[in-house]
């Protein structure tokens, strides 16, 4: 049984602002950190209530967040949605 919820992982390598806003909003609600392969310093300043998890992604991910356009363009949506290790939020980019 997992007692410590994992982070929210932003899948996009170049996430749109709407994707990051959604991820940080969910992280604040769930009180979990955010992990991404991009620099999140600016977003961490905007959302001081959310921790940013550096380094490698956690084994127990709470939610994966991906932008709709980027997921479709890279084909990530199919592989993420067929056998996701956790819930996946596909966010419409603004």
N, C-alpha and C positions, 0 to 999 in steps of 0.2 A: 504494500500500500504506500502510495506517494503522499507524504505529509507536507512537503515543501513545494508549492506550485512553481513551475519554471517560468521563464521569461516569455514575453511576446517577441517573436522573431519577425523582422521585416525582411522579406525574401528578395525584394528588388535591390539591384546593385546601384541604381540611380533613382531612388524613390521620389515620387511626386509629393508636394506638400500635403495634399489631401490624404495620401497613404500614411505619412508620418503623423499627421494630426489624428487620424483614426487610431493608429497604434498607440500613441501617447495617451489618448483619451481612454482607451481600453485598459492600458497599464495603470492609469490613475484609479480607475474604478475597481480593478481587481487587486491593486496594491502589489504589483509584480514589476520587475525591471523590463527594459526594452533592450534587445540585442539587434544589431545590424552590422553589415560589413562596411558601412560608410560612417563618416564622422558625424556624431550626433550632438556635438558640443553646443551648437546653437539651439537645438531643440531641448536639450537638458536645461539650458538657461531659461527658456520659456516655460518649462514645466518642472520646477524644482521639486515637486512632490514625487516625481518619477525618477527612479535610479536607472542609469544606463549601465548595462553589463558589458564590460570590455572582454576581449578575448574570444575564445571558442564558444559556440552556442551550447546552451545547457542541454543535457540529455532529455529532460522532461519539459517539453515545450507546452505552454498553456494555449497559445494561439499563434498561427502563422498569418501574416498580412502581406498581400501582394496586390499591386495595381492591375486593374483589368486589362488595360492596353498592353502593358509590359508582359503580363502573363500570356496573353494571346500571341504576342509577337514572338516570344521565345519558346512557346509551347509548354511553358511551365504549368499552366493551369491544368492540363490533362494529367500530368504525372502527379501533381499535388492533390488533385481531387479524386483520383482513382484509389489511392491507398494512403491517405494522409495519416501521419502519426498523431495528429491532434486536429481540432477544428481549424478551418481555413477561412479567412475573410478576404474576399475579392472586392477591392475598393475601386469605385469609379473615379478616375483622375479628373481633376478640375482644370 
